Amino acid sequence: MIKVLKLRKAVIAIFLGIVALIAARIMYSNKLAGSDVVLGISGVLLIVGALLFLYPILFAKKVDREGAKVELKPIGEEPVNDEHVA
């Protein structure tokens, strides 16, 4: 699902945010300078990752004219036909 909806960047941003959060906590416990900056970077990465996860939902394509049915279809990829599966 992550590969189909092209969420790799979002997962990487969340992972880097968590790593930066752990680094900030270690720096804070060892009383090193700059822990606040690393904590801020962690927050920014987590927010960016969350927004990237919302991207496919916000830009989903409507299937019918009334807008009752919406599909999450990645841009530039061929649709999968279930008829040809044996």
N, C-alpha and C positions, 0 to 999 in steps of 0.2 A: 504494500500500500504506500509506503514511503517513497519507493522508487517510481511507482505509477503516477502519483500526484506531484512528483518532483519536490519533495520536502527534505531533501538531503541538507540543504543550507540551513533550514530551521533546526534540524537535529544537531548539526555541528555548532550552531550558535548557542543552543541550550547546553550542550556538553561543555563548551568553552566557558559559559557563564557559571556552571557548577564548579568547574576546575578553578576559576578565578575566585569564586566564593570560598572554596576550601583554602586557597592560598592566602586570601585576606584574613581568614580566621587564624591560620597558623602564624601569619605576620603579626596579628594583634596579640596573640598569646605570648609571642616572643618579644613583644614591645619594639617592633621594627617600624621605622618611619615609612610612610607610603601605604599603609594598610587601608586608609580611607580611599585613596585613589583606586586601588585594586578592587575594593568593594563597589565603588561607583562604576567601574568597567564591568564588573560582574552584573550589576543591575541593568546596565544598558544592553548587554548581550542577552540577558534573559527576556527583556522586553522585546528586543528585535526578533528573537526566536519565537516568541508568542505571536507576534504580528505576522511572521512568515508562515506560521501554522494556520492562521486565519485567511491567508491569501486565496487558497482554492475555494473556500466557502464563499468569500465575497465576490469572486469572479466566476462563479459556476454558470454554465450555460443552461438556458431554459429550453425544455424539450417541446412543450406545446405553447400555443399562443396565449392561453389564459394565465400561464405561469404557475399552474398547479403542480407540475412535475418538474423537478430540477435535477440534472445529472452533474456529478463532479467529473468532468472530462478534461484531461490535460491538453494543453494547446499543442498542436503539431504532431499528434500521435494518431494513428489509424484506429478506428473503433474495432472492438473485438466482436466478431460474429459468433454466436453460440450454435448456429445452424451447421457449421462446418466441422464442429468438434465430434470426433467419432467415439 
